[in-house]
């Protein structure tokens, strides 16, 4: 059994209204040291198998086809076998 993590963030230049809302809320609570904030997604998966290269390849396919929107999002993966 392998554990995998996928981190998804908006690409540079893509507007992040959710991030701006959270930033404004932090500032309204007095956290003025926060200059910018972007919101992303984090996913944990448990995968069957022990071939790390094959699992990374399959996870890349999953990310491209469903987990991330490659037009506006970047992603990075970690797989531990």
PDB file of N, CA, C and O in Angstrom:
ATOM      1  N   UNK A   1       0.861  -1.179   0.000  1.00  0.00           N
ATOM      2  CA  UNK A   1       0.000   0.000   0.000  1.00  0.00           C
ATOM      3  C   UNK A   1       0.900   1.233   0.000  1.00  0.00           C
ATOM      4  O   UNK A   1       1.869   1.311   0.755  1.00  0.00           O
ATOM      5  N   UNK A   2       0.570   2.174  -0.841  1.00  0.00           N
ATOM      6  CA  UNK A   2       1.330   3.420  -0.950  1.00  0.00           C
ATOM      7  C   UNK A   2       0.441   4.586  -0.526  1.00  0.00           C
ATOM      8  O   UNK A   2      -0.784   4.532  -0.633  1.00  0.00           O
ATOM      9  N   UNK A   3       1.084   5.625  -0.050  1.00  0.00           N
ATOM     10  CA  UNK A   3       0.376   6.858   0.280  1.00  0.00           C
ATOM     11  C   UNK A   3       0.841   7.943  -0.676  1.00  0.00           C
ATOM     12  O   UNK A   3       2.029   8.061  -0.977  1.00  0.00           O
ATOM     13  N   UNK A   4      -0.110   8.726  -1.144  1.00  0.00           N
ATOM     14  CA  UNK A   4       0.222   9.792  -2.082  1.00  0.00           C
ATOM     15  C   UNK A   4      -0.453  11.079  -1.646  1.00  0.00           C
ATOM     16  O   UNK A   4      -1.509  11.073  -1.014  1.00  0.00           O
ATOM     17  N   UNK A   5       0.182  12.168  -1.999  1.00  0.00           N
ATOM     18  CA  UNK A   5      -0.363  13.493  -1.733  1.00  0.00           C
ATOM     19  C   UNK A   5      -0.291  14.313  -3.018  1.00  0.00           C
ATOM     20  O   UNK A   5       0.696  14.260  -3.752  1.00  0.00           O
ATOM     21  N   UNK A   6      -1.344  15.063  -3.272  1.00  0.00           N
ATOM     22  CA  UNK A   6      -1.384  15.943  -4.437  1.00  0.00           C
ATOM     23  C   UNK A   6      -1.691  17.350  -3.931  1.00  0.00           C
ATOM     24  O   UNK A   6      -2.668  17.568  -3.215  1.00  0.00           O
ATOM     25  N   UNK A   7      -0.847  18.288  -4.312  1.00  0.00           N
ATOM     26  CA  UNK A   7      -1.012  19.699  -3.960  1.00  0.00           C
ATOM     27  C   UNK A   7      -1.389  20.444  -5.238  1.00  0.00           C
ATOM     28  O   UNK A   7      -0.671  20.377  -6.236  1.00  0.00           O
ATOM     29  N   UNK A   8      -2.500  21.142  -5.206  1.00  0.00           N
ATOM     30  CA  UNK A   8      -2.988  21.843  -6.397  1.00  0.00           C
ATOM     31  C   UNK A   8      -3.087  23.337  -6.082  1.00  0.00           C
ATOM     32  O   UNK A   8      -3.678  23.741  -5.080  1.00  0.00           O
ATOM     33  N   UNK A   9      -2.495  24.141  -6.959  1.00  0.00           N
ATOM     34  CA  UNK A   9      -2.531  25.589  -6.793  1.00  0.00           C
ATOM     35  C   UNK A   9      -2.894  26.238  -8.124  1.00  0.00           C
ATOM     36  O   UNK A   9      -2.667  25.671  -9.193  1.00  0.00           O
ATOM     37  N   UNK A  10      -3.456  27.425  -8.035  1.00  0.00           N
ATOM     38  CA  UNK A  10      -3.745  28.175  -9.252  1.00  0.00           C
ATOM     39  C   UNK A  10      -2.434  28.617  -9.903  1.00  0.00           C
ATOM     40  O   UNK A  10      -1.472  28.955  -9.214  1.00  0.00           O
ATOM     41  N   UNK A  11      -2.409  28.610 -11.213  1.00  0.00           N
ATOM     42  CA  UNK A  11      -1.224  29.088 -11.932  1.00  0.00           C
ATOM     43  C   UNK A  11      -1.032  30.570 -11.683  1.00  0.00           C
ATOM     44  O   UNK A  11      -1.980  31.297 -11.385  1.00  0.00           O
ATOM     45  N   UNK A  12       0.224  31.008 -11.812  1.00  0.00           N
ATOM     46  CA  UNK A  12       0.525  32.442 -11.703  1.00  0.00           C
ATOM     47  C   UNK A  12      -0.310  33.190 -12.730  1.00  0.00           C
ATOM     48  O   UNK A  12      -0.470  32.734 -13.862  1.00  0.00           O
ATOM     49  N   UNK A  13      -0.837  34.331 -12.333  1.00  0.00           N
ATOM     50  CA  UNK A  13      -1.620  35.151 -13.243  1.00  0.00           C
ATOM     51  C   UNK A  13      -3.109  34.845 -13.225  1.00  0.00           C
ATOM     52  O   UNK A  13      -3.905  35.615 -13.763  1.00  0.00           O
ATOM     53  N   UNK A  14      -3.496  33.727 -12.611  1.00  0.00           N
ATOM     54  CA  UNK A  14      -4.913  33.395 -12.501  1.00  0.00           C
ATOM     55  C   UNK A  14      -5.452  34.064 -11.234  1.00  0.00           C
ATOM     56  O   UNK A  14      -4.882  33.903 -10.155  1.00  0.00           O
ATOM     57  N   UNK A  15      -6.536  34.806 -11.364  1.00  0.00           N
ATOM     58  CA  UNK A  15      -7.121  35.488 -10.212  1.00  0.00           C
ATOM     59  C   UNK A  15      -7.610  34.482  -9.185  1.00  0.00           C
ATOM     60  O   UNK A  15      -8.124  33.421  -9.539  1.00  0.00           O
ATOM     61  N   UNK A  16      -7.448  34.820  -7.907  1.00  0.00           N
ATOM     62  CA  UNK A  16      -7.838  33.943  -6.814  1.00  0.00           C
ATOM     63  C   UNK A  16      -8.770  34.702  -5.870  1.00  0.00           C
ATOM     64  O   UNK A  16      -8.320  35.198  -4.837  1.00  0.00           O
ATOM     65  N   UNK A  17     -10.068  34.803  -6.207  1.00  0.00           N
ATOM     66  CA  UNK A  17     -10.984  35.558  -5.356  1.00  0.00           C
ATOM     67  C   UNK A  17     -11.114  34.965  -3.953  1.00  0.00           C
ATOM     68  O   UNK A  17     -11.283  35.711  -2.988  1.00  0.00           O
ATOM     69  N   UNK A  18     -11.039  33.650  -3.823  1.00  0.00           N
ATOM     70  CA  UNK A  18     -11.118  33.043  -2.495  1.00  0.00           C
ATOM     71  C   UNK A  18      -9.911  33.445  -1.655  1.00  0.00           C
ATOM     72  O   UNK A  18     -10.050  33.752  -0.471  1.00  0.00           O
ATOM     73  N   UNK A  19      -8.736  33.443  -2.260  1.00  0.00           N
ATOM     74  CA  UNK A  19      -7.531  33.873  -1.563  1.00  0.00           C
ATOM     75  C   UNK A  19      -7.624  35.324  -1.113  1.00  0.00           C
ATOM     76  O   UNK A  19      -7.220  35.657   0.001  1.00  0.00           O
ATOM     77  N   UNK A  20      -8.150  36.185  -1.970  1.00  0.00           N
ATOM     78  CA  UNK A  20      -8.300  37.603  -1.616  1.00  0.00           C
ATOM     79  C   UNK A  20      -9.277  37.781  -0.452  1.00  0.00           C
ATOM     80  O   UNK A  20      -9.059  38.623   0.419  1.00  0.00           O
ATOM     81  N   UNK A  21     -10.351  36.988  -0.436  1.00  0.00           N
ATOM     82  CA  UNK A  21     -11.320  37.060   0.653  1.00  0.00           C
ATOM     83  C   UNK A  21     -10.682  36.651   1.978  1.00  0.00           C
ATOM     84  O   UNK A  21     -10.880  37.313   2.996  1.00  0.00           O
ATOM     85  N   UNK A  22      -9.928  35.574   1.964  1.00  0.00           N
ATOM     86  CA  UNK A  22      -9.253  35.124   3.186  1.00  0.00           C
ATOM     87  C   UNK A  22      -8.210  36.154   3.625  1.00  0.00           C
ATOM     88  O   UNK A  22      -8.062  36.420   4.818  1.00  0.00           O
ATOM     89  N   UNK A  23      -7.492  36.729   2.666  1.00  0.00           N
ATOM     90  CA  UNK A  23      -6.503  37.757   2.991  1.00  0.00           C
ATOM     91  C   UNK A  23      -7.164  38.950   3.686  1.00  0.00           C
ATOM     92  O   UNK A  23      -6.674  39.434   4.706  1.00  0.00           O
ATOM     93  N   UNK A  24      -8.281  39.416   3.122  1.00  0.00           N
ATOM     94  CA  UNK A  24      -9.005  40.542   3.747  1.00  0.00           C
ATOM     95  C   UNK A  24      -9.471  40.181   5.154  1.00  0.00           C
ATOM     96  O   UNK A  24      -9.401  41.006   6.065  1.00  0.00           O
ATOM     97  N   UNK A  25      -9.944  38.957   5.331  1.00  0.00           N
ATOM     98  CA  UNK A  25     -10.408  38.529   6.656  1.00  0.00           C
ATOM     99  C   UNK A  25      -9.256  38.500   7.658  1.00  0.00           C
ATOM    100  O   UNK A  25      -9.418  38.936   8.798  1.00  0.00           O
ATOM    101  N   UNK A  26      -8.106  37.996   7.248  1.00  0.00           N
ATOM    102  CA  UNK A  26      -6.943  37.983   8.135  1.00  0.00           C
ATOM    103  C   UNK A  26      -6.548  39.398   8.531  1.00  0.00           C
ATOM    104  O   UNK A  26      -6.275  39.675   9.699  1.00  0.00           O
ATOM    105  N   UNK A  27      -6.520  40.288   7.544  1.00  0.00           N
ATOM    106  CA  UNK A  27      -6.156  41.678   7.837  1.00  0.00           C
ATOM    107  C   UNK A  27      -7.173  42.326   8.785  1.00  0.00           C
ATOM    108  O   UNK A  27      -6.799  43.108   9.659  1.00  0.00           O
ATOM    109  N   UNK A  28      -8.451  42.001   8.610  1.00  0.00           N
ATOM    110  CA  UNK A  28      -9.469  42.572   9.496  1.00  0.00           C
ATOM    111  C   UNK A  28      -9.327  42.047  10.924  1.00  0.00           C
ATOM    112  O   UNK A  28      -9.798  42.681  11.868  1.00  0.00           O
ATOM    113  N   UNK A  29      -8.682  40.898  11.084  1.00  0.00           N
ATOM    114  CA  UNK A  29      -8.433  40.342  12.415  1.00  0.00           C
ATOM    115  C   UNK A  29      -7.101  40.815  12.998  1.00  0.00           C
ATOM    116  O   UNK A  29      -6.705  40.399  14.087  1.00  0.00           O
ATOM    117  N   UNK A  30      -6.415  41.690  12.256  1.00  0.00           N
ATOM    118  CA  UNK A  30      -5.181  42.268  12.766  1.00  0.00           C
ATOM    119  C   UNK A  30      -3.907  41.587  12.308  1.00  0.00           C
ATOM    120  O   UNK A  30      -2.829  41.922  12.801  1.00  0.00           O
ATOM    121  N   UNK A  31      -3.991  40.652  11.391  1.00  0.00           N
ATOM    122  CA  UNK A  31      -2.797  39.960  10.888  1.00  0.00           C
ATOM    123  C   UNK A  31      -2.236  40.722   9.677  1.00  0.00           C
ATOM    124  O   UNK A  31      -2.287  40.246   8.543  1.00  0.00           O
ATOM    125  N   UNK A  32      -1.700  41.918   9.956  1.00  0.00           N
ATOM    126  CA  UNK A  32      -1.233  42.795   8.885  1.00  0.00           C
ATOM    127  C   UNK A  32       0.062  42.334   8.236  1.00  0.00           C
ATOM    128  O   UNK A  32       0.431  42.837   7.175  1.00  0.00           O
ATOM    129  N   UNK A  33       0.757  41.386   8.855  1.00  0.00           N
ATOM    130  CA  UNK A  33       2.011  40.900   8.267  1.00  0.00           C
ATOM    131  C   UNK A  33       1.780  40.025   7.037  1.00  0.00           C
ATOM    132  O   UNK A  33       2.716  39.774   6.278  1.00  0.00           O
ATOM    133  N   UNK A  34       0.552  39.559   6.829  1.00  0.00           N
ATOM    134  CA  UNK A  34       0.251  38.740   5.651  1.00  0.00           C
ATOM    135  C   UNK A  34       0.113  39.672   4.456  1.00  0.00           C
ATOM    136  O   UNK A  34      -0.787  40.511   4.417  1.00  0.00           O
ATOM    137  N   UNK A  35       1.004  39.523   3.483  1.00  0.00           N
ATOM    138  CA  UNK A  35       1.002  40.391   2.300  1.00  0.00           C
ATOM    139  C   UNK A  35       0.177  39.828   1.157  1.00  0.00           C
ATOM    140  O   UNK A  35      -0.452  40.582   0.414  1.00  0.00           O
ATOM    141  N   UNK A  36       0.173  38.506   1.007  1.00  0.00           N
ATOM    142  CA  UNK A  36      -0.589  37.890  -0.075  1.00  0.00           C
ATOM    143  C   UNK A  36      -0.955  36.482   0.360  1.00  0.00           C
ATOM    144  O   UNK A  36      -0.304  35.902   1.229  1.00  0.00           O
ATOM    145  N   UNK A  37      -1.989  35.940  -0.239  1.00  0.00           N
ATOM    146  CA  UNK A  37      -2.456  34.611   0.113  1.00  0.00           C
ATOM    147  C   UNK A  37      -3.155  34.020  -1.093  1.00  0.00           C
ATOM    148  O   UNK A  37      -3.952  34.687  -1.753  1.00  0.00           O
ATOM    149  N   UNK A  38      -2.852  32.765  -1.377  1.00  0.00           N
ATOM    150  CA  UNK A  38      -3.527  32.046  -2.451  1.00  0.00           C
ATOM    151  C   UNK A  38      -4.038  30.740  -1.878  1.00  0.00           C
ATOM    152  O   UNK A  38      -3.351  30.089  -1.091  1.00  0.00           O
ATOM    153  N   UNK A  39      -5.231  30.360  -2.267  1.00  0.00           N
ATOM    154  CA  UNK A  39      -5.862  29.146  -1.764  1.00  0.00           C
ATOM    155  C   UNK A  39      -5.655  28.028  -2.774  1.00  0.00           C
ATOM    156  O   UNK A  39      -5.729  28.248  -3.983  1.00  0.00           O
ATOM    157  N   UNK A  40      -5.396  26.836  -2.271  1.00  0.00           N
ATOM    158  CA  UNK A  40      -5.228  25.677  -3.130  1.00  0.00           C
ATOM    159  C   UNK A  40      -5.982  24.480  -2.573  1.00  0.00           C
ATOM    160  O   UNK A  40      -6.826  24.615  -1.687  1.00  0.00           O
ATOM    161  N   UNK A  41      -5.666  23.314  -3.102  1.00  0.00           N
ATOM    162  CA  UNK A  41      -6.301  22.073  -2.659  1.00  0.00           C
ATOM    163  C   UNK A  41      -5.215  21.077  -2.281  1.00  0.00           C
ATOM    164  O   UNK A  41      -4.115  21.093  -2.832  1.00  0.00           O
ATOM    165  N   UNK A  42      -5.546  20.215  -1.334  1.00  0.00           N
ATOM    166  CA  UNK A  42      -4.633  19.175  -0.883  1.00  0.00           C
ATOM    167  C   UNK A  42      -5.414  17.876  -0.832  1.00  0.00           C
ATOM    168  O   UNK A  42      -6.511  17.836  -0.275  1.00  0.00           O
ATOM    169  N   UNK A  43      -4.868  16.818  -1.403  1.00  0.00           N
ATOM    170  CA  UNK A  43      -5.552  15.527  -1.419  1.00  0.00           C
ATOM    171  C   UNK A  43      -4.598  14.433  -0.956  1.00  0.00           C
ATOM    172  O   UNK A  43      -3.417  14.432  -1.301  1.00  0.00           O
ATOM    173  N   UNK A  44      -5.132  13.506  -0.172  1.00  0.00           N
ATOM    174  CA  UNK A  44      -4.384  12.325   0.252  1.00  0.00           C
ATOM    175  C   UNK A  44      -5.044  11.104  -0.365  1.00  0.00           C
ATOM    176  O   UNK A  44      -6.265  10.957  -0.326  1.00  0.00           O
ATOM    177  N   UNK A  45      -4.228  10.236  -0.932  1.00  0.00           N
ATOM    178  CA  UNK A  45      -4.752   9.026  -1.549  1.00  0.00           C
ATOM    179  C   UNK A  45      -3.982   7.821  -1.016  1.00  0.00           C
ATOM    180  O   UNK A  45      -2.791   7.923  -0.723  1.00  0.00           O
ATOM    181  N   UNK A  46      -4.653   6.695  -0.890  1.00  0.00           N
ATOM    182  CA  UNK A  46      -4.007   5.427  -0.603  1.00  0.00           C
ATOM    183  C   UNK A  46      -4.098   4.619  -1.883  1.00  0.00           C
ATOM    184  O   UNK A  46      -5.180   4.439  -2.442  1.00  0.00           O
ATOM    185  N   UNK A  47      -2.964   4.137  -2.339  1.00  0.00           N
ATOM    186  CA  UNK A  47      -2.893   3.448  -3.621  1.00  0.00           C
ATOM    187  C   UNK A  47      -2.408   2.017  -3.441  1.00  0.00           C
ATOM    188  O   UNK A  47      -1.539   1.748  -2.612  1.00  0.00           O
ATOM    189  N   UNK A  48      -2.973   1.105  -4.218  1.00  0.00           N
ATOM    190  CA  UNK A  48      -2.507  -0.275  -4.208  1.00  0.00           C
ATOM    191  C   UNK A  48      -1.271  -0.370  -5.091  1.00  0.00           C
ATOM    192  O   UNK A  48      -1.205   0.243  -6.157  1.00  0.00           O
ATOM    193  N   UNK A  49      -0.299  -1.140  -4.637  1.00  0.00           N
ATOM    194  CA  UNK A  49       0.899  -1.372  -5.439  1.00  0.00           C
ATOM    195  C   UNK A  49       2.140  -0.898  -4.735  1.00  0.00           C
ATOM    196  O   UNK A  49       2.076  -0.171  -3.743  1.00  0.00           O
ATOM    197  N   UNK A  50       3.288  -1.325  -5.267  1.00  0.00           N
ATOM    198  CA  UNK A  50       4.560  -0.937  -4.658  1.00  0.00           C
ATOM    199  C   UNK A  50       5.585  -0.471  -5.688  1.00  0.00           C
ATOM    200  O   UNK A  50       6.751  -0.260  -5.356  1.00  0.00           O
ATOM    201  N   UNK A  51       5.151  -0.312  -6.932  1.00  0.00           N
ATOM    202  CA  UNK A  51       6.034   0.200  -7.987  1.00  0.00           C
ATOM    203  C   UNK A  51       5.873   1.718  -8.031  1.00  0.00           C
ATOM    204  O   UNK A  51       4.923   2.238  -8.615  1.00  0.00           O
ATOM    205  N   UNK A  52       6.817   2.418  -7.403  1.00  0.00           N
ATOM    206  CA  UNK A  52       6.697   3.869  -7.261  1.00  0.00           C
ATOM    207  C   UNK A  52       6.560   4.577  -8.599  1.00  0.00           C
ATOM    208  O   UNK A  52       5.725   5.472  -8.736  1.00  0.00           O
ATOM    209  N   UNK A  53       7.357   4.199  -9.582  1.00  0.00           N
ATOM    210  CA  UNK A  53       7.301   4.855 -10.890  1.00  0.00           C
ATOM    211  C   UNK A  53       5.933   4.671 -11.538  1.00  0.00           C
ATOM    212  O   UNK A  53       5.382   5.611 -12.111  1.00  0.00           O
ATOM    213  N   UNK A  54       5.385   3.457 -11.448  1.00  0.00           N
ATOM    214  CA  UNK A  54       4.072   3.188 -12.049  1.00  0.00           C
ATOM    215  C   UNK A  54       2.985   3.969 -11.316  1.00  0.00           C
ATOM    216  O   UNK A  54       2.081   4.521 -11.944  1.00  0.00           O
ATOM    217  N   UNK A  55       3.074   4.015  -9.992  1.00  0.00           N
ATOM    218  CA  UNK A  55       2.078   4.761  -9.223  1.00  0.00           C
ATOM    219  C   UNK A  55       2.161   6.251  -9.516  1.00  0.00           C
ATOM    220  O   UNK A  55       1.127   6.910  -9.628  1.00  0.00           O
ATOM    221  N   UNK A  56       3.363   6.798  -9.644  1.00  0.00           N
ATOM    222  CA  UNK A  56       3.514   8.214  -9.990  1.00  0.00           C
ATOM    223  C   UNK A  56       2.915   8.505 -11.355  1.00  0.00           C
ATOM    224  O   UNK A  56       2.284   9.542 -11.557  1.00  0.00           O
ATOM    225  N   UNK A  57       3.116   7.588 -12.288  1.00  0.00           N
ATOM    226  CA  UNK A  57       2.561   7.766 -13.624  1.00  0.00           C
ATOM    227  C   UNK A  57       1.033   7.774 -13.582  1.00  0.00           C
ATOM    228  O   UNK A  57       0.394   8.629 -14.195  1.00  0.00           O
ATOM    229  N   UNK A  58       0.453   6.817 -12.856  1.00  0.00           N
ATOM    230  CA  UNK A  58      -1.002   6.745 -12.745  1.00  0.00           C
ATOM    231  C   UNK A  58      -1.560   7.971 -12.021  1.00  0.00           C
ATOM    232  O   UNK A  58      -2.595   8.509 -12.416  1.00  0.00           O
ATOM    233  N   UNK A  59      -0.880   8.410 -10.969  1.00  0.00           N
ATOM    234  CA  UNK A  59      -1.333   9.582 -10.230  1.00  0.00           C
ATOM    235  C   UNK A  59      -1.261  10.834 -11.106  1.00  0.00           C
ATOM    236  O   UNK A  59      -2.119  11.712 -11.016  1.00  0.00           O
ATOM    237  N   UNK A  60      -0.242  10.909 -11.945  1.00  0.00           N
ATOM    238  CA  UNK A  60      -0.151  12.009 -12.900  1.00  0.00           C
ATOM    239  C   UNK A  60      -1.334  12.011 -13.858  1.00  0.00           C
ATOM    240  O   UNK A  60      -1.888  13.065 -14.171  1.00  0.00           O
ATOM    241  N   UNK A  61      -1.718  10.820 -14.322  1.00  0.00           N
ATOM    242  CA  UNK A  61      -2.888  10.711 -15.197  1.00  0.00           C
ATOM    243  C   UNK A  61      -4.154  11.169 -14.472  1.00  0.00           C
ATOM    244  O   UNK A  61      -4.964  11.912 -15.027  1.00  0.00           O
ATOM    245  N   UNK A  62      -4.315  10.713 -13.221  1.00  0.00           N
ATOM    246  CA  UNK A  62      -5.490  11.107 -12.434  1.00  0.00           C
ATOM    247  C   UNK A  62      -5.537  12.623 -12.260  1.00  0.00           C
ATOM    248  O   UNK A  62      -6.593  13.246 -12.374  1.00  0.00           O
ATOM    249  N   UNK A  63      -4.382  13.193 -11.986  1.00  0.00           N
ATOM    250  CA  UNK A  63      -4.309  14.636 -11.759  1.00  0.00           C
ATOM    251  C   UNK A  63      -4.662  15.402 -13.019  1.00  0.00           C
ATOM    252  O   UNK A  63      -5.405  16.382 -12.963  1.00  0.00           O
ATOM    253  N   UNK A  64      -4.143  14.968 -14.145  1.00  0.00           N
ATOM    254  CA  UNK A  64      -4.413  15.648 -15.419  1.00  0.00           C
ATOM    255  C   UNK A  64      -5.871  15.514 -15.841  1.00  0.00           C
ATOM    256  O   UNK A  64      -6.452  16.454 -16.384  1.00  0.00           O
ATOM    257  N   UNK A  65      -6.470  14.336 -15.591  1.00  0.00           N
ATOM    258  CA  UNK A  65      -7.819  14.071 -16.083  1.00  0.00           C
ATOM    259  C   UNK A  65      -8.927  14.532 -15.149  1.00  0.00           C
ATOM    260  O   UNK A  65     -10.016  14.871 -15.612  1.00  0.00           O
ATOM    261  N   UNK A  66      -8.667  14.553 -13.812  1.00  0.00           N
ATOM    262  CA  UNK A  66      -9.765  14.827 -12.900  1.00  0.00           C
ATOM    263  C   UNK A  66      -9.398  15.714 -11.708  1.00  0.00           C
ATOM    264  O   UNK A  66     -10.126  16.656 -11.393  1.00  0.00           O
ATOM    265  N   UNK A  67      -8.294  15.426 -11.055  1.00  0.00           N
ATOM    266  CA  UNK A  67      -8.003  16.106  -9.790  1.00  0.00           C
ATOM    267  C   UNK A  67      -7.677  17.584  -9.970  1.00  0.00           C
ATOM    268  O   UNK A  67      -8.056  18.407  -9.137  1.00  0.00           O
ATOM    269  N   UNK A  68      -6.985  17.924 -11.041  1.00  0.00           N
ATOM    270  CA  UNK A  68      -6.612  19.321 -11.306  1.00  0.00           C
ATOM    271  C   UNK A  68      -7.152  19.733 -12.669  1.00  0.00           C
ATOM    272  O   UNK A  68      -7.423  18.900 -13.534  1.00  0.00           O
ATOM    273  N   UNK A  69      -7.296  21.031 -12.831  1.00  0.00           N
ATOM    274  CA  UNK A  69      -7.645  21.583 -14.140  1.00  0.00           C
ATOM    275  C   UNK A  69      -6.346  22.148 -14.718  1.00  0.00           C
ATOM    276  O   UNK A  69      -5.958  23.264 -14.371  1.00  0.00           O
ATOM    277  N   UNK A  70      -5.669  21.399 -15.594  1.00  0.00           N
ATOM    278  CA  UNK A  70      -4.343  21.820 -16.059  1.00  0.00           C
ATOM    279  C   UNK A  70      -4.330  23.145 -16.834  1.00  0.00           C
ATOM    280  O   UNK A  70      -3.256  23.688 -17.090  1.00  0.00           O
ATOM    281  N   UNK A  71      -5.471  23.659 -17.201  1.00  0.00           N
ATOM    282  CA  UNK A  71      -5.519  24.941 -17.899  1.00  0.00           C
ATOM    283  C   UNK A  71      -5.233  26.081 -16.927  1.00  0.00           C
ATOM    284  O   UNK A  71      -4.541  27.038 -17.274  1.00  0.00           O
ATOM    285  N   UNK A  72      -5.770  25.979 -15.701  1.00  0.00           N
ATOM    286  CA  UNK A  72      -5.609  27.073 -14.736  1.00  0.00           C
ATOM    287  C   UNK A  72      -4.881  26.670 -13.461  1.00  0.00           C
ATOM    288  O   UNK A  72      -4.595  27.523 -12.620  1.00  0.00           O
ATOM    289  N   UNK A  73      -4.575  25.369 -13.301  1.00  0.00           N
ATOM    290  CA  UNK A  73      -3.956  24.910 -12.068  1.00  0.00           C
ATOM    291  C   UNK A  73      -2.657  24.157 -12.323  1.00  0.00           C
ATOM    292  O   UNK A  73      -2.503  23.471 -13.333  1.00  0.00           O
ATOM    293  N   UNK A  74      -1.732  24.301 -11.388  1.00  0.00           N
ATOM    294  CA  UNK A  74      -0.522  23.489 -11.338  1.00  0.00           C
ATOM    295  C   UNK A  74      -0.705  22.469 -10.231  1.00  0.00           C
ATOM    296  O   UNK A  74      -1.495  22.680  -9.311  1.00  0.00           O
ATOM    297  N   UNK A  75       0.020  21.367 -10.315  1.00  0.00           N
ATOM    298  CA  UNK A  75      -0.039  20.387  -9.236  1.00  0.00           C
ATOM    299  C   UNK A  75       1.350  19.771  -9.061  1.00  0.00           C
ATOM    300  O   UNK A  75       2.179  19.755  -9.970  1.00  0.00           O
ATOM    301  N   UNK A  76       1.556  19.268  -7.844  1.00  0.00           N
ATOM    302  CA  UNK A  76       2.741  18.479  -7.583  1.00  0.00           C
ATOM    303  C   UNK A  76       2.314  17.298  -6.743  1.00  0.00           C
ATOM    304  O   UNK A  76       1.338  17.371  -5.997  1.00  0.00           O
ATOM    305  N   UNK A  77       3.054  16.207  -6.868  1.00  0.00           N
ATOM    306  CA  UNK A  77       2.676  14.958  -6.222  1.00  0.00           C
ATOM    307  C   UNK A  77       3.814  14.423  -5.390  1.00  0.00           C
ATOM    308  O   UNK A  77       4.986  14.683  -5.663  1.00  0.00           O
ATOM    309  N   UNK A  78       3.449  13.670  -4.368  1.00  0.00           N
ATOM    310  CA  UNK A  78       4.404  12.903  -3.577  1.00  0.00           C
ATOM    311  C   UNK A  78       3.840  11.500  -3.428  1.00  0.00           C
ATOM    312  O   UNK A  78       2.667  11.329  -3.098  1.00  0.00           O
ATOM    313  N   UNK A  79       4.671  10.500  -3.669  1.00  0.00           N
ATOM    314  CA  UNK A  79       4.247   9.113  -3.499  1.00  0.00           C
ATOM    315  C   UNK A  79       5.259   8.430  -2.587  1.00  0.00           C
ATOM    316  O   UNK A  79       6.464   8.468  -2.836  1.00  0.00           O
ATOM    317  N   UNK A  80       4.747   7.800  -1.519  1.00  0.00           N
ATOM    318  CA  UNK A  80       5.583   7.021  -0.619  1.00  0.00           C
ATOM    319  C   UNK A  80       5.119   5.579  -0.657  1.00  0.00           C
ATOM    320  O   UNK A  80       3.961   5.271  -0.374  1.00  0.00           O
ATOM    321  N   UNK A  81       6.034   4.712  -1.009  1.00  0.00           N
ATOM    322  CA  UNK A  81       5.705   3.284  -1.104  1.00  0.00           C
ATOM    323  C   UNK A  81       6.141   2.596   0.172  1.00  0.00           C
ATOM    324  O   UNK A  81       5.962   1.386   0.314  1.00  0.00           O
TER     325      UNK A  81
END
